[in-house]
Amino acid sequence: MESHDWDQRYRGTTLLWTERPNQFLVEEVSGLPPGRALDLGAGEGRNAVWLAEHGWQVTAVDFSQVALERAAAVAKRAGVQVDWVAADLTDYTPAAAAFDLVVILYLHLPPDARQRVLDQAGLALRPGGRLVIVGHDLQNLAAGHGGPQDPSVLYTPGGIAAELSGLTIVRSQTVKRQAHSVAGTATAFDALVVAVKPGTQPANLGVTARWSGTPFQFDITGPRGQMVVVDEPPPRGLDRGMKPSEMLLGAVATCSAISAVSLLQKMRQPVRSLFIRAEGTQQPDWPRAFTDIHLQFVIGGDGPFDQTLVKKAIDLATTRYCPVSATIELGQGGCRIDAGFTIVQDMPTGPE
């Protein structure tokens, strides 16, 4: 179908597709740190809007101007910004190595055109970036529901995976979903393929903080599902977790400690245990920024330590190899961070 055909199809109904995001996209993307995302064949924008709602900077491309106008309206209602691009994907060239996530959902093209789109999708990914593809599976012709009736444009997981060049396949499978229509509910088969571009993911890291509904308690969820509770002491909160400023000290301490252990081991020092105490001096007036942070290491081991190497490891761990410390020191005005250490032969239960 040409763009004007899709324009007419979209004009013929209030909303051709649901505003809910694709369930498989949600499953694959939830928990990823948000970055830049590219939605190829965005339609009425349900997936692009969902990504934007979850912190992604989204570029969404479709060749139907009517669909994009509807998508922009959906985004406006949701209160999010999306970069909508009207273009034919068969000759669209996205920026190279610019996106952390590329999604292609139910984009059914002749094999040659599909191959070009897949090639461009791979080129658009940054190293470590992820490609998520969902489409009507060939099985629908015999046993499923919906989708094109031309087998040449339908997907098979193995077929799509074979067309991806320079990417590592993470998942390639046929999945089921329930399709709803005026005729009732039926089972539909989709091909799901997830691939990653080899290389190290550049500096994109994210967590989510959700208010629990109780005074000042927030649940922080990490990119792999880990959870930490942040709270305030009474009377502002219920004291169920550390304060944000205490979390910051903890982040500096643990980040530096991880680096210190690694460096000491590489320097062949007999480190067996380590405690660290972080103390910070805050300005008296709000926002009470830290002006100084002191880290005191207590390093345990059962052999002689080289004091010069230990000092070098601690200095490097706190000033060079801890991204939390580096970020704080780069901030406006800066925050001086220093460290000291004590070596013990038998580690106590903890520093006093």
NUVEX-676929 format. One record per residue (C-alpha): y, z, x; residue number from 1. Coordinates in steps of 0.5 Angstrom, whole numbers. Each point is the difference from the previous one (the first is absolute). Last residue first. Layout:
<rs>
+-------+-------+-------+-----+
|    yy |    zz |    xx | seq |
+-------+-------+-------+-----+
|     Y |     Z |     X | NUM |
...
+-------+-------+-------+-----+
</rs>
This chain:
<rs>
+-------+-------+-------+-----+
|    yy |    zz |    xx | seq |
+-------+-------+-------+-----+
|     5 |   131 |    67 | 352 |
|    -4 |    -6 |     2 | 351 |
|    -7 |    -2 |    -3 | 350 |
|    -7 |     3 |     0 | 349 |
|     0 |     1 |     7 | 348 |
|    -2 |    -6 |     5 | 347 |
|    -3 |     3 |     6 | 346 |
|     2 |    -3 |     7 | 345 |
|     8 |     0 |    -2 | 344 |
|     5 |    -6 |     2 | 343 |
|     7 |     1 |    -3 | 342 |
|     5 |    -5 |    -2 | 341 |
|     7 |    -2 |    -1 | 340 |
|     3 |    -6 |    -4 | 339 |
|     7 |    -3 |    -2 | 338 |
|     3 |    -4 |    -6 | 337 |
|     7 |    -1 |     0 | 336 |
|     2 |    -3 |    -7 | 335 |
|     5 |    -6 |     0 | 334 |
|     7 |    -1 |    -3 | 333 |
|    -3 |    -5 |    -5 | 332 |
|    -7 |    -1 |     1 | 331 |
|    -4 |    -3 |     6 | 330 |
|    -2 |     7 |     2 | 329 |
|    -3 |     1 |    -6 | 328 |
|    -4 |    -7 |     0 | 327 |
|    -2 |     2 |     7 | 326 |
|    -3 |     6 |    -2 | 325 |
|    -4 |    -2 |    -6 | 324 |
|    -2 |    -6 |     5 | 323 |
|    -3 |     4 |     5 | 322 |
|    -2 |    -3 |     6 | 321 |
|     6 |     0 |     4 | 320 |
|     4 |     7 |    -1 | 319 |
|    -5 |     5 |    -2 | 318 |
|    -7 |    -3 |     3 | 317 |
|     4 |    -2 |     6 | 316 |
|     3 |     6 |     2 | 315 |
|    -7 |     4 |    -2 | 314 |
|    -4 |    -5 |     4 | 313 |
|     5 |     1 |     6 | 312 |
|     0 |     7 |     0 | 311 |
|    -8 |     0 |     0 | 310 |
|     0 |    -4 |     6 | 309 |
|     4 |     4 |     4 | 308 |
|    -3 |     6 |    -2 | 307 |
|    -7 |    -2 |     2 | 306 |
|    -5 |     4 |    -4 | 305 |
|    -6 |     4 |     3 | 304 |
|    -6 |     0 |    -5 | 303 |
|    -2 |     3 |    -7 | 302 |
|     6 |    -2 |    -4 | 301 |
|     5 |     2 |    -5 | 300 |
|     7 |    -3 |    -1 | 299 |
|     5 |     4 |    -4 | 298 |
|     6 |    -5 |    -1 | 297 |
|     7 |     2 |    -2 | 296 |
|     4 |    -5 |    -3 | 295 |
|     8 |     1 |    -1 | 294 |
|     4 |    -4 |    -5 | 293 |
|     7 |     0 |     0 | 292 |
|     6 |    -2 |    -4 | 291 |
|    -4 |    -1 |    -7 | 290 |
|     4 |    -2 |    -6 | 289 |
|     2 |     5 |    -5 | 288 |
|     2 |    -5 |    -5 | 287 |
|     4 |     5 |    -1 | 286 |
|     4 |     5 |     4 | 285 |
|    -3 |     4 |     5 | 284 |
|    -3 |    -5 |     5 | 283 |
|    -7 |     1 |     1 | 282 |
|    -4 |     3 |     6 | 281 |
|    -7 |    -2 |     0 | 280 |
|    -7 |     3 |     3 | 279 |
|    -6 |    -3 |     1 | 278 |
|    -6 |     4 |     2 | 277 |
|    -6 |    -4 |     3 | 276 |
|    -8 |     2 |     1 | 275 |
|    -4 |    -4 |     5 | 274 |
|    -8 |     0 |     1 | 273 |
|    -5 |    -2 |     5 | 272 |
|     5 |    -3 |     6 | 271 |
|    -4 |    -1 |     6 | 270 |
|     6 |    -5 |     3 | 269 |
|    -3 |    -7 |     2 | 268 |
|     7 |    -3 |    -1 | 267 |
|    -3 |    -4 |    -5 | 266 |
|    -2 |     6 |    -4 | 265 |
|     7 |     3 |     1 | 264 |
|     3 |    -6 |    -3 | 263 |
|    -4 |     0 |    -6 | 262 |
|     1 |     7 |    -1 | 261 |
|     7 |    -1 |     1 | 260 |
|     1 |    -6 |    -5 | 259 |
|    -4 |     4 |    -5 | 258 |
|     5 |     6 |     1 | 257 |
|     6 |    -4 |    -1 | 256 |
|    -2 |    -3 |    -6 | 255 |
|    -2 |     7 |    -3 | 254 |
|     6 |     4 |     2 | 253 |
|     5 |    -5 |    -2 | 252 |
|    -3 |    -1 |    -7 | 251 |
|    -1 |     7 |    -1 | 250 |
|     8 |     1 |     2 | 249 |
|     1 |    -5 |    -5 | 248 |
|    -5 |     3 |    -5 | 247 |
|     4 |     7 |     1 | 246 |
|     7 |    -4 |    -2 | 245 |
|    -4 |    -3 |    -6 | 244 |
|    -2 |     7 |    -2 | 243 |
|    -7 |     2 |     0 | 242 |
|    -5 |     0 |    -6 | 241 |
|    -2 |     5 |    -6 | 240 |
|     7 |     4 |     1 | 239 |
|     1 |     0 |    -8 | 238 |
|     7 |    -3 |     1 | 237 |
|     7 |     1 |    -1 | 236 |
|     0 |     7 |    -1 | 235 |
|    -5 |     1 |     4 | 234 |
|    -2 |    -4 |     6 | 233 |
|     1 |    -8 |     0 | 232 |
|    -6 |    -5 |     0 | 231 |
|    -4 |    -6 |     3 | 230 |
|    -7 |    -1 |    -1 | 229 |
|    -4 |    -5 |     4 | 228 |
|    -5 |    -5 |    -2 | 227 |
|    -4 |    -5 |     4 | 226 |
|    -2 |    -6 |    -4 | 225 |
|     0 |    -5 |     6 | 224 |
|     7 |    -2 |     0 | 223 |
|     3 |     7 |    -1 | 222 |
|     1 |     4 |    -6 | 221 |
|     5 |     5 |    -1 | 220 |
|     0 |     5 |    -6 | 219 |
|     7 |     2 |    -1 | 218 |
|     2 |     7 |    -3 | 217 |
|     7 |     2 |    -1 | 216 |
|    -1 |     3 |    -7 | 215 |
|    -6 |    -2 |    -3 | 214 |
|    -1 |    -7 |    -3 | 213 |
|    -4 |    -2 |     6 | 212 |
|     5 |    -5 |     3 | 211 |
|    -3 |    -5 |     4 | 210 |
|     1 |    -2 |     7 | 209 |
|    -3 |    -6 |     3 | 208 |
|    -2 |    -2 |     7 | 207 |
|     2 |    -6 |     4 | 206 |
|    -1 |    -4 |     7 | 205 |
|     3 |    -6 |     2 | 204 |
|     1 |    -1 |     7 | 203 |
|    -4 |    -6 |     2 | 202 |
|    -8 |    -1 |    -2 | 201 |
|    -4 |    -1 |     6 | 200 |
|    -3 |    -7 |     1 | 199 |
|    -5 |    -4 |    -4 | 198 |
|     2 |    -2 |    -7 | 197 |
|    -3 |     3 |    -6 | 196 |
|    -5 |    -3 |    -5 | 195 |
|    -1 |     2 |    -8 | 194 |
|    -4 |    -4 |    -4 | 193 |
|    -1 |     1 |    -7 | 192 |
|    -4 |    -5 |    -5 | 191 |
|     1 |     1 |    -7 | 190 |
|    -5 |     1 |    -6 | 189 |
|     2 |     1 |    -7 | 188 |
|    -4 |     4 |    -5 | 187 |
|     3 |    -1 |    -7 | 186 |
|     4 |     4 |    -5 | 185 |
|     2 |    -3 |    -7 | 184 |
|     2 |    -6 |    -3 | 183 |
|     7 |     1 |     0 | 182 |
|     0 |     1 |     8 | 181 |
|    -2 |     6 |     5 | 180 |
|    -4 |    -2 |     6 | 179 |
|    -4 |     6 |     3 | 178 |
|    -1 |     0 |     8 | 177 |
|    -6 |    -2 |     4 | 176 |
|     1 |    -1 |     8 | 175 |
|    -3 |    -5 |     5 | 174 |
|     0 |     2 |     7 | 173 |
|     3 |    -2 |     7 | 172 |
|     4 |     6 |     3 | 171 |
|     3 |     2 |     7 | 170 |
|    -1 |    -7 |     2 | 169 |
|     4 |    -1 |     7 | 168 |
|     5 |    -5 |     0 | 167 |
|     1 |    -6 |     5 | 166 |
|    -2 |    -6 |    -5 | 165 |
|    -1 |     2 |    -7 | 164 |
|    -4 |    -6 |    -4 | 163 |
|    -7 |     4 |     1 | 162 |
|     3 |     6 |    -3 | 161 |
|     2 |    -4 |    -6 | 160 |
|    -7 |    -4 |    -1 | 159 |
|    -4 |     7 |     1 | 158 |
|     4 |     3 |    -5 | 157 |
|    -1 |    -6 |    -5 | 156 |
|     6 |    -2 |    -3 | 155 |
|     2 |    -5 |    -6 | 154 |
|     4 |    -7 |     2 | 153 |
|    -6 |    -4 |     1 | 152 |
|    -4 |     3 |    -6 | 151 |
|     5 |    -3 |    -5 | 150 |
|    -1 |     4 |    -6 | 149 |
|     6 |     4 |     1 | 148 |
|     0 |     8 |    -1 | 147 |
|    -3 |     4 |    -6 | 146 |
|    -6 |     3 |    -1 | 145 |
|    -7 |     1 |     4 | 144 |
|    -7 |    -2 |     0 | 143 |
|     0 |    -8 |     1 | 142 |
|     7 |    -2 |     2 | 141 |
|     2 |     7 |     2 | 140 |
|    -5 |     0 |     6 | 139 |
|     5 |    -4 |     4 | 138 |
|     5 |     6 |     0 | 137 |
|     7 |     0 |    -2 | 136 |
|     4 |     3 |     5 | 135 |
|     2 |     5 |     5 | 134 |
|     3 |     0 |     7 | 133 |
|     3 |     6 |     4 | 132 |
|     2 |    -2 |     7 | 131 |
|     2 |     6 |     4 | 130 |
|     5 |     1 |     6 | 129 |
|    -3 |     3 |     7 | 128 |
|     4 |    -6 |     4 | 127 |
|     5 |    -2 |    -5 | 126 |
|    -2 |    -5 |    -5 | 125 |
|     4 |    -6 |    -2 | 124 |
|    -5 |    -4 |     4 | 123 |
|    -6 |     2 |    -4 | 122 |
|     4 |    -2 |    -7 | 121 |
|     2 |    -7 |     3 | 120 |
|    -8 |    -1 |     1 | 119 |
|    -2 |     2 |    -6 | 118 |
|     6 |    -4 |    -4 | 117 |
|    -3 |    -6 |     4 | 116 |
|    -7 |     1 |    -2 | 115 |
|     2 |     1 |    -7 | 114 |
|     3 |    -7 |     0 | 113 |
|    -6 |    -3 |     3 | 112 |
|    -5 |     3 |    -4 | 111 |
|     4 |    -1 |    -7 | 110 |
|     4 |     6 |    -2 | 109 |
|    -1 |     6 |    -4 | 108 |
|     4 |     6 |     1 | 107 |
|    -3 |     6 |    -3 | 106 |
|     3 |     5 |     4 | 105 |
|     3 |    -1 |     7 | 104 |
|     3 |     6 |     4 | 103 |
|     3 |     0 |     7 | 102 |
|     1 |     7 |     3 | 101 |
|     3 |     2 |     7 | 100 |
|     5 |    -6 |     0 |  99 |
|     4 |    -4 |     5 |  98 |
|    -5 |    -3 |     5 |  97 |
|     3 |    -7 |    -2 |  96 |
|     5 |    -1 |    -6 |  95 |
|    -3 |    -3 |    -6 |  94 |
|    -1 |    -8 |     0 |  93 |
|     0 |    -2 |    -7 |  92 |
|    -3 |    -7 |    -1 |  91 |
|    -6 |     1 |    -4 |  90 |
|     3 |     6 |    -3 |  89 |
|     5 |    -3 |    -4 |  88 |
|     6 |     4 |     0 |  87 |
|     5 |     5 |    -4 |  86 |
|     1 |     6 |     4 |  85 |
|     1 |     7 |    -3 |  84 |
|     2 |     5 |     5 |  83 |
|    -2 |     7 |    -3 |  82 |
|     4 |     6 |    -2 |  81 |
|    -2 |     5 |    -4 |  80 |
|     3 |     4 |    -7 |  79 |
|    -7 |    -1 |    -4 |  78 |
|     4 |    -4 |    -5 |  77 |
|     4 |    -4 |     5 |  76 |
|    -7 |    -2 |     3 |  75 |
|    -3 |    -2 |    -7 |  74 |
|     7 |    -4 |    -1 |  73 |
|    -1 |    -3 |     7 |  72 |
|    -7 |    -2 |    -2 |  71 |
|     2 |    -4 |    -6 |  70 |
|     5 |    -4 |     4 |  69 |
|    -6 |    -1 |     5 |  68 |
|    -5 |    -3 |    -5 |  67 |
|     6 |    -4 |    -3 |  66 |
|     1 |    -3 |     7 |  65 |
|    -7 |    -2 |     1 |  64 |
|    -2 |    -1 |     7 |  63 |
|    -1 |     7 |     2 |  62 |
|     1 |     4 |     6 |  61 |
|     1 |     8 |     0 |  60 |
|     4 |     3 |     6 |  59 |
|    -1 |     7 |     0 |  58 |
|     2 |     6 |     4 |  57 |
|    -5 |     5 |    -2 |  56 |
|     1 |     7 |    -2 |  55 |
|    -5 |     1 |    -5 |  54 |
|     5 |    -2 |    -6 |  53 |
|     1 |    -7 |     4 |  52 |
|    -8 |    -1 |     0 |  51 |
|     0 |     1 |    -7 |  50 |
|     5 |    -5 |    -1 |  49 |
|    -3 |    -5 |     4 |  48 |
|    -7 |     1 |    -4 |  47 |
|     3 |    -1 |    -7 |  46 |
|     5 |    -5 |     3 |  45 |
|     0 |    -5 |    -6 |  44 |
|    -4 |    -5 |     4 |  43 |
|     0 |     2 |     8 |  42 |
|    -4 |    -6 |     3 |  41 |
|     1 |     3 |     7 |  40 |
|     2 |     7 |     0 |  39 |
|     2 |     2 |     7 |  38 |
|     1 |     7 |     2 |  37 |
|     4 |     4 |     5 |  36 |
|    -1 |     7 |     2 |  35 |
|    -4 |     6 |    -4 |  34 |
|    -5 |     4 |     3 |  33 |
|    -6 |    -2 |    -3 |  32 |
|    -3 |     6 |    -5 |  31 |
|    -1 |    -5 |    -6 |  30 |
|     0 |    -7 |     3 |  29 |
|    -8 |    -1 |    -2 |  28 |
|     0 |     3 |    -6 |  27 |
|     6 |    -2 |    -3 |  26 |
|    -1 |    -7 |     2 |  25 |
|    -7 |     1 |    -4 |  24 |
|     3 |     2 |    -6 |  23 |
|     5 |    -6 |    -1 |  22 |
|     7 |     3 |    -1 |  21 |
|     1 |     2 |    -8 |  20 |
|     6 |    -5 |    -3 |  19 |
|    -5 |    -4 |    -3 |  18 |
|     0 |    -7 |     0 |  17 |
|     3 |    -6 |    -4 |  16 |
|     5 |     5 |    -3 |  15 |
|     5 |    -2 |    -6 |  14 |
|    -4 |    -7 |    -1 |  13 |
|     1 |    -7 |     0 |  12 |
|     5 |     0 |     6 |  11 |
|    -5 |     2 |     5 |  10 |
|    -4 |    -6 |    -2 |   9 |
|     6 |    -5 |     0 |   8 |
|     2 |     3 |     7 |   7 |
|    -7 |    -1 |     2 |   6 |
|     0 |    -7 |    -2 |   5 |
|     7 |    -1 |     4 |   4 |
|    -3 |     2 |     6 |   3 |
|    -6 |    -5 |     0 |   2 |
|    -7 |     2 |    -2 |   1 |
+-------+-------+-------+-----+
</rs>
